[in-house]
Amino acid sequence: MPPTDSTPAPSGQVEPDAGDVLVDFNGERIPIRDVLKKTTYPPRRDPLPIPPQPSLQPHRCPVCDGRGSVPAGFYSPANTTGSANPEPCRSCGGQGVLWR
């Protein structure tokens, strides 16, 4: 039987002050402040480590042979305008190097 205002709290329990919120565990009235004091949380887990990536090595672009550009009309011969301006290499993005 839970204690009332006229019944003293059973031994080992603290009589709550006015305004305390009570939690009922198996018929026992326990002040919420006591429950919170006993609450434990699991230790914080660190994020999983990122596996090391294989180191990338520079390689000369086989399409432009490291120049970064290809002759005009290399990718679309039908669209040649007769200009001699080279186009940037699409394989290496005009850098002349691929990283693998």
DOLO-590175 format. One line per 10 residues: number of its first residue (from 1); their letters; for each residue y, z, x of N, C-alpha, C, CB. Coordinates in nm, 3 decimals, decimal comma, always signed. Glycine has a CB too. Layout:
REM residues N
NUM> a> Y/Z/X/Y/Z/X/Y/Z/X/Y/Z/X ~ ...
//
This chain:
REM residues 100
1> mpptdstpap> -0,117/+0,000/+0,085/+0,000/+0,000/+0,000/+0,123/+0,000/+0,089/+0,000/+0,122/-0,096 ~ +0,214/-0,097/+0,069/+0,333/-0,103/+0,153/+0,425/+0,014/+0,126/+0,407/-0,233/+0,132 ~ +0,495/+0,061/+0,231/+0,585/+0,175/+0,210/+0,703/+0,135/+0,123/+0,636/+0,230/+0,345 ~ +0,752/+0,230/+0,049/+0,871/+0,211/-0,034/+0,981/+0,296/+0,022/+0,844/+0,246/-0,184 ~ +1,096/+0,297/-0,043/+1,209/+0,376/+0,007/+1,176/+0,525/+0,014/+1,330/+0,355/-0,081 ~ +1,092/+0,573/-0,075/+1,060/+0,716/-0,076/+0,938/+0,747/+0,010/+1,037/+0,764/-0,218 ~ +0,862/+0,643/+0,051/+0,743/+0,665/+0,131/+0,777/+0,641/+0,278/+0,627/+0,573/+0,086 ~ +0,746/+0,735/+0,368/+0,775/+0,713/+0,509/+0,686/+0,601/+0,563/+0,755/+0,843/+0,590 ~ +0,734/+0,535/+0,666/+0,657/+0,426/+0,728/+0,535/+0,485/+0,797/+0,745/+0,346/+0,829 ~ +0,422/+0,415/+0,795/+0,304/+0,464/+0,865/+0,335/+0,481/+1,013/+0,184/+0,368/+0,845
11> sgqvepdagd> +0,258/+0,567/+1,078/+0,285/+0,595/+1,217/+0,271/+0,467/+1,299/+0,189/+0,704/+1,271 ~ +0,359/+0,450/+1,398/+0,357/+0,331/+1,481/+0,448/+0,221/+1,430/+0,218/+0,279/+1,490 ~ +0,500/+0,235/+1,309/+0,592/+0,135/+1,254/+0,732/+0,191/+1,250/+0,547/+0,090/+1,113 ~ +0,826/+0,103/+1,267/+0,966/+0,142/+1,260/+1,017/+0,109/+1,121/+1,052/+0,070/+1,370 ~ +1,083/+0,207/+1,061/+1,142/+0,183/+0,930/+1,259/+0,088/+0,948/+1,185/+0,316/+0,861 ~ +1,261/-0,025/+0,880/+1,368/-0,122/+0,900/+1,501/-0,070/+0,849/+1,334/-0,252/+0,832 ~ +1,607/-0,117/+0,918/+1,742/-0,086/+0,872/+1,773/-0,177/+0,755/+1,846/-0,103/+0,986 ~ +1,878/-0,143/+0,684/+1,920/-0,227/+0,572/+1,956/-0,365/+0,625/+2,040/-0,163/+0,496 ~ +1,912/-0,470/+0,560/+1,943/-0,605/+0,600/+1,840/-0,669/+0,692/+2,074/-0,607/+0,665 ~ +1,744/-0,591/+0,744/+1,640/-0,650/+0,828/+1,547/-0,734/+0,743/+1,561/-0,541/+0,902
21> vlvdfngeri> +1,500/-0,841/+0,797/+1,403/-0,926/+0,729/+1,266/-0,877/+0,770/+1,424/-1,078/+0,764 ~ +1,178/-0,866/+0,674/+1,044/-0,816/+0,704/+0,943/-0,928/+0,699/+1,006/-0,705/+0,606 ~ +0,844/-0,918/+0,784/+0,733/-1,012/+0,785/+0,610/-0,934/+0,746/+0,715/-1,081/+0,925 ~ +0,529/-0,990/+0,659/+0,409/-0,921/+0,609/+0,286/-0,982/+0,674/+0,399/-0,929/+0,454 ~ +0,217/-0,905/+0,760/+0,092/-0,948/+0,821/-0,018/-0,859/+0,769/+0,100/-0,943/+0,978 ~ -0,106/-0,916/+0,690/-0,220/-0,841/+0,637/-0,177/-0,712/+0,570/-0,319/-0,811/+0,747 ~ -0,072/-0,717/+0,492/-0,028/-0,599/+0,419/+0,062/-0,506/+0,498/-0,147/-0,523/+0,373 ~ +0,092/-0,536/+0,623/+0,180/-0,452/+0,703/+0,321/-0,509/+0,702/+0,128/-0,440/+0,849 ~ +0,416/-0,421/+0,685/+0,556/-0,463/+0,691/+0,606/-0,441/+0,833/+0,645/-0,385/+0,588 ~ +0,651/-0,549/+0,898/+0,698/-0,540/+1,036/+0,838/-0,601/+1,041/+0,601/-0,613/+1,135
31> pirdvlkktt> +0,934/-0,530/+1,098/+1,068/-0,588/+1,109/+1,065/-0,715/+1,194/+1,167/-0,486/+1,170 ~ +1,142/-0,812/+1,151/+1,142/-0,941/+1,220/+1,186/-0,926/+1,364/+1,233/-1,040/+1,148 ~ +1,275/-0,831/+1,393/+1,320/-0,813/+1,532/+1,204/-0,772/+1,622/+1,433/-0,707/+1,539 ~ +1,107/-0,698/+1,569/+0,991/-0,661/+1,650/+0,898/-0,780/+1,671/+0,914/-0,546/+1,583 ~ +0,888/-0,865/+1,571/+0,805/-0,984/+1,583/+0,865/-1,076/+1,689/+0,791/-1,057/+1,447 ~ +0,997/-1,092/+1,685/+1,062/-1,181/+1,780/+1,053/-1,129/+1,922/+1,207/-1,201/+1,742 ~ +1,055/-0,997/+1,940/+1,043/-0,941/+2,074/+0,906/-0,971/+2,135/+1,065/-0,789/+2,070 ~ +0,804/-0,979/+2,051/+0,667/-1,000/+2,098/+0,630/-1,148/+2,107/+0,570/-0,930/+2,006 ~ +0,719/-1,235/+2,059/+0,688/-1,377/+2,060/+0,692/-1,430/+2,202/+0,785/-1,455/+1,970 ~ +0,587/-1,497/+2,240/+0,584/-1,561/+2,372/+0,569/-1,710/+2,353/+0,469/-1,504/+2,460
41> ypprrdplpi> +0,621/-1,782/+2,444/+0,613/-1,927/+2,440/+0,534/-1,975/+2,561/+0,755/-1,991/+2,437 ~ +0,462/-2,085/+2,545/+0,386/-2,136/+2,660/+0,481/-2,180/+2,770/+0,295/-2,255/+2,617 ~ +0,437/-2,175/+2,893/+0,526/-2,219/+3,001/+0,563/-2,366/+2,986/+0,460/-2,195/+3,137 ~ +0,683/-2,399/+3,028/+0,731/-2,536/+3,017/+0,653/-2,625/+3,111/+0,882/-2,544/+3,047 ~ +0,608/-2,737/+3,057/+0,534/-2,833/+3,140/+0,632/-2,930/+3,202/+0,428/-2,908/+3,057 ~ +0,615/-2,955/+3,328/+0,695/-3,058/+3,394/+0,641/-3,193/+3,350/+0,691/-3,043/+3,550 ~ +0,728/-3,294/+3,348/+0,679/-3,427/+3,310/+0,575/-3,476/+3,410/+0,795/-3,528/+3,302 ~ +0,489/-3,562/+3,362/+0,385/-3,615/+3,450/+0,449/-3,694/+3,562/+0,286/-3,702/+3,371 ~ +0,396/-3,681/+3,682/+0,455/-3,756/+3,793/+0,433/-3,906/+3,777/+0,396/-3,709/+3,926 ~ +0,529/-3,982/+3,822/+0,517/-4,128/+3,816/+0,434/-4,172/+3,935/+0,659/-4,198/+3,816
51> ppqpslqphr> +0,328/-4,248/+3,912/+0,245/-4,290/+4,024/+0,325/-4,380/+4,118/+0,119/-4,362/+3,975 ~ +0,301/-4,371/+4,246/+0,377/-4,454/+4,338/+0,349/-4,602/+4,315/+0,344/-4,417/+4,483 ~ +0,455/-4,679/+4,322/+0,443/-4,823/+4,304/+0,416/-4,887/+4,440/+0,571/-4,883/+4,239 ~ +0,337/-4,991/+4,442/+0,317/-5,057/+4,570/+0,451/-5,114/+4,616/+0,209/-5,170/+4,558 ~ +0,477/-5,101/+4,744/+0,605/-5,149/+4,794/+0,610/-5,301/+4,786/+0,628/-5,101/+4,938 ~ +0,722/-5,350/+4,742/+0,741/-5,494/+4,727/+0,784/-5,554/+4,860/+0,845/-5,525/+4,617 ~ +0,734/-5,670/+4,888/+0,766/-5,741/+5,011/+0,842/-5,869/+4,977/+0,637/-5,772/+5,093 ~ +0,941/-5,906/+5,057/+1,012/-6,032/+5,031/+0,929/-6,151/+5,077/+1,150/-6,032/+5,102 ~ +0,931/-6,255/+4,998/+0,862/-6,380/+5,030/+0,957/-6,495/+5,005/+0,730/-6,397/+4,946 ~ +0,953/-6,593/+5,092/+1,038/-6,712/+5,074/+0,992/-6,785/+4,948/+1,032/-6,806/+5,200
61> cpvcdgrgsv> +1,086/-6,826/+4,867/+1,054/-6,896/+4,743/+0,986/-7,029/+4,777/+1,183/-6,920/+4,657 ~ +0,868/-7,054/+4,721/+0,797/-7,178/+4,752/+0,856/-7,299/+4,679/+0,650/-7,163/+4,716 ~ +0,936/-7,277/+4,577/+0,993/-7,390/+4,501/+1,111/-7,450/+4,576/+1,037/-7,344/+4,359 ~ +1,203/-7,366/+4,620/+1,324/-7,416/+4,687/+1,315/-7,401/+4,839/+1,447/-7,343/+4,636 ~ +1,204/-7,347/+4,886/+1,180/-7,324/+5,029/+1,287/-7,233/+5,090/+1,177/-7,457/+5,104 ~ +1,332/-7,137/+5,008/+1,427/-7,037/+5,056/+1,572/-7,079/+5,052/+1,393/-7,000/+5,195 ~ +1,603/-7,197/+5,005/+1,742/-7,245/+5,001/+1,818/-7,190/+4,880/+1,745/-7,398/+4,999 ~ +1,749/-7,156/+4,772/+1,815/-7,105/+4,652/+1,859/-7,213/+4,557/+1,932/-7,023/+4,691 ~ +1,848/-7,339/+4,597/+1,887/-7,448/+4,507/+1,788/-7,563/+4,521/+2,032/-7,496/+4,538 ~ +1,783/-7,642/+4,417/+1,694/-7,759/+4,413/+1,780/-7,881/+4,383/+1,580/-7,741/+4,304
71> pagfyspant> +1,732/-7,999/+4,418/+1,813/-8,119/+4,391/+1,840/-8,137/+4,241/+1,742/-8,244/+4,446 ~ +1,951/-8,201/+4,210/+1,986/-8,229/+4,070/+1,874/-8,307/+4,004/+2,119/-8,307/+4,060 ~ +1,837/-8,270/+3,883/+1,731/-8,337/+3,809/+1,592/-8,286/+3,844/+1,738/-8,482/+3,835 ~ +1,581/-8,184/+3,926/+1,451/-8,131/+3,966/+1,373/-8,079/+3,845/+1,468/-8,019/+4,069 ~ +1,440/-8,008/+3,755/+1,371/-7,950/+3,639/+1,368/-8,044/+3,519/+1,438/-7,820/+3,599 ~ +1,466/-8,127/+3,504/+1,467/-8,219/+3,389/+1,522/-8,354/+3,433/+1,553/-8,160/+3,272 ~ +1,434/-8,441/+3,482/+1,480/-8,570/+3,532/+1,548/-8,656/+3,424/+1,364/-8,647/+3,591 ~ +1,516/-8,636/+3,299/+1,575/-8,718/+3,193/+1,723/-8,686/+3,174/+1,500/-8,698/+3,061 ~ +1,766/-8,566/+3,213/+1,904/-8,525/+3,191/+1,992/-8,543/+3,314/+1,908/-8,382/+3,146 ~ +1,952/-8,622/+3,408/+2,034/-8,639/+3,528/+2,161/-8,715/+3,491/+1,956/-8,713/+3,639
81> tgsanpepcr> +2,269/-8,669/+3,545/+2,398/-8,733/+3,516/+2,445/-8,814/+3,636/+2,505/-8,628/+3,479 ~ +2,362/-8,825/+3,736/+2,399/-8,899/+3,855/+2,476/-8,815/+3,955/+2,481/-9,018/+3,817 ~ +2,498/-8,687/+3,923/+2,570/-8,603/+4,018/+2,475/-8,556/+4,126/+2,636/-8,482/+3,946 ~ +2,529/-8,538/+4,243/+2,448/-8,493/+4,355/+2,454/-8,342/+4,372/+2,493/-8,561/+4,484 ~ +2,514/-8,273/+4,275/+2,523/-8,127/+4,284/+2,386/-8,064/+4,264/+2,623/-8,072/+4,181 ~ +2,343/-7,980/+4,357/+2,213/-7,915/+4,339/+2,218/-7,810/+4,227/+2,168/-7,850/+4,470 ~ +2,103/-7,784/+4,169/+2,091/-7,683/+4,064/+2,036/-7,554/+4,126/+1,998/-7,732/+3,947 ~ +2,070/-7,438/+4,070/+2,008/-7,314/+4,120/+1,858/-7,315/+4,090/+2,076/-7,189/+4,057 ~ +1,782/-7,263/+4,182/+1,637/-7,254/+4,164/+1,607/-7,153/+4,053/+1,566/-7,213/+4,297 ~ +1,524/-7,192/+3,957/+1,490/-7,102/+3,845/+1,384/-7,001/+3,885/+1,441/-7,182/+3,726
91> scggqgvlwr> +1,304/-7,032/+3,983/+1,197/-6,940/+4,023/+1,251/-6,814/+4,089/+1,101/-7,009/+4,116 ~ +1,349/-6,831/+4,175/+1,403/-6,716/+4,248/+1,542/-6,677/+4,200/+1,407/-6,746/+4,396 ~ +1,594/-6,747/+4,099/+1,726/-6,716/+4,047/+1,837/-6,752/+4,145/+1,735/-6,570/+4,012 ~ +1,811/-6,846/+4,235/+1,910/-6,887/+4,333/+1,919/-6,798/+4,455/+2,043/-6,893/+4,268 ~ +1,827/-6,702/+4,466/+1,830/-6,609/+4,579/+1,752/-6,661/+4,701/+1,774/-6,475/+4,536 ~ +1,656/-6,749/+4,678/+1,574/-6,799/+4,787/+1,461/-6,706/+4,825/+1,659/-6,825/+4,906 ~ +1,453/-6,589/+4,760/+1,352/-6,486/+4,793/+1,285/-6,439/+4,666/+1,416/-6,365/+4,867 ~ +1,154/-6,423/+4,673/+1,076/-6,360/+4,565/+1,021/-6,229/+4,618/+0,959/-6,454/+4,514 ~ +1,023/-6,126/+4,535/+0,971/-5,995/+4,575/+0,837/-5,973/+4,507/+1,071/-5,881/+4,539 ~ +0,732/-5,958/+4,587/+0,596/-5,935/+4,532/+0,532/-5,821/+4,605/+0,507/-6,063/+4,542
//
